[in-house]
Amino acid sequence: MYYIVNLSQDKSKLNNYISNTLITKIKETLSNNKKVIVYLNRRWEYSLFTCIDCWHIYKCKNCDITMSVHKNPEILVCHMCWYKKELWLNCENCGWTNLKKLWVWTEQIEKSLRKEFPQNKIFRLDTDSVRTKIDKEQVLTRLKDADIIIWTKMITTWFDFENIALIWVILLEQEINIPKYDIEEITYNNIKQLIWRWWRQWEDKEVVIQTFISRNETIKSITEDNYKDFVTKTLEERKLFSYPPYKELVILEIYDKNEQKAKDFCNIIKNKLELSKEWKEIDLIATEKWIRKNNNYYYKIIIKWEKLRDFLELIRYEIIKNPKITLTFW
């Protein structure tokens, strides 16, 4: 059985991302000697920006993926094409001022639940907990004793065990708003896989989704088992923004410790691609520099077209010659 809990209407004093309904449901489940899974897709902090009044989510004008909140200065940034946008005091959709930055992570939830359930065994399972095969064997032993299990998406692929009566998704919009064009499809499949992993054991279970965006179409499709409408909507959006399966998508990342060298090489590739006779038919975005790690300066070129492999033959020599260029096909 599915439930949706609107966090804008049901928040406990314990934590903004833990509802009173969740606390009540956990107590009921534990009193029946059953286990609880609290699912959170990301173990680290990830922030997103939304309107609590109309559930509008801020998306990139170029990519139709959600934008992330960055600090210093506080702006919205698209992690696909790196388009930037200032934070507004009023919602661009409805005009109201009830805008909210959302972020939550596994350790935060664990700390809050330990405070509320000090007598129960709580186990947080994420990639920090399981790194080797030996770790996995030790984890299985601890899982059998745990009453409340805080789990990330590795739950959908690694473990099977019994006595689960309550599956609780803390903040599904954290997963929906990861900046990928196909993230809604990934989210839908992750949640369905999570649910059916335990429903196949023929035990009664409750699945509850906590969210600030309870009217979101993806969440409604999950809880209503409406896969047909979900696929129809997803394909319409991908066609509108020229994403697979309607066009191929490739991302070229060019990096160097020298900022000018990275920028110059990006321009060389972009100029060579522009000489193609098919150039006017191709969607291309060349982005600003961005620093990811090891002090390397990164530039990104995003290309969408029907036959990208043929098109990329134009820069085959540059790709092979320069080890500081990576291609990602979608």
Summary of the structure (lengths in Angstrom):
residues: 330
radius of gyration: 22.5
end to end distance: 34.8
largest distance: 70.0
contacts: 1011
relative contact order: 0.14
helix: 35%
strand: 24%
